[in-house]
């Protein structure tokens, strides 16, 4: 699985990601990005474009960390 992460301290709410992938990103009430769909089995190309479109470099995509339940 792949995971989208938002660095809220870097996010300036430009909204480029929302325009590029409105099915995945939205702007919240505090003008920070909300990830509507945070995990994917494989990352669609439009999501990579959305991440690259962030001028504040607040978005990253990476492998989701496996969580162990004990």
N, C-alpha and C positions, 0 to 999 in steps of 0.2 A: 504494500500500500504506500501511496505517496500522500504527503500532508502539506497544506499551504499554511504558512505562518505569517502573522502580521506583527511587526515591531511597532507598537502603538506610540512609542516615543518619537519615532521617525515619521509616522504617518501625518501628512498635512492635508488630507482630504481633497486632493486634486480631482479624484474621481475618474482618472484614466482607466483604472482597472474595472470600474463599474460599467463604463462604456464598452470596453473590450469583452467583458464576460459578465453580463448582468444576471446570468443564471447562477453565478458563483459568488459575486461580490455585491454589497450594498453599502450605502452610507448610513451610519447609525445616527441617533439623536444627538450624540456628542461630536458629530462630524469626524468620526473615525470609521475606518472600513470594518465592515462585518463580513466574515466569510460564511456564506450560506451553506456551502458544501465543502467542508475542510479536508476530506479524504477522497482519494481516487485510486482504483486499482492500477490505472495508468493515466498519465496526465494528458488531457486533450490539448491540441495545439493552441486553441484560443486562450487557454489558461496560461500557458507559457507566454503568449503575447501580452496578456494582461499584467503578468508579473514584471516582464521587461519594460512595460510602459510606465511604471511608477518612477517619477523623477526623484522621489525621496529615498528610493531603494528600501522601502519599508516591507516589501513582500519577498518571501523566499518559498521555494518548493524543494522538498527533500523527502527522503524515506521516512515513513512514520515509525516512531520508536515502538517496539513491541513492549507491551506492559504485562508484567507477570502478576497473576493473582495467586495468593497463597492461602 
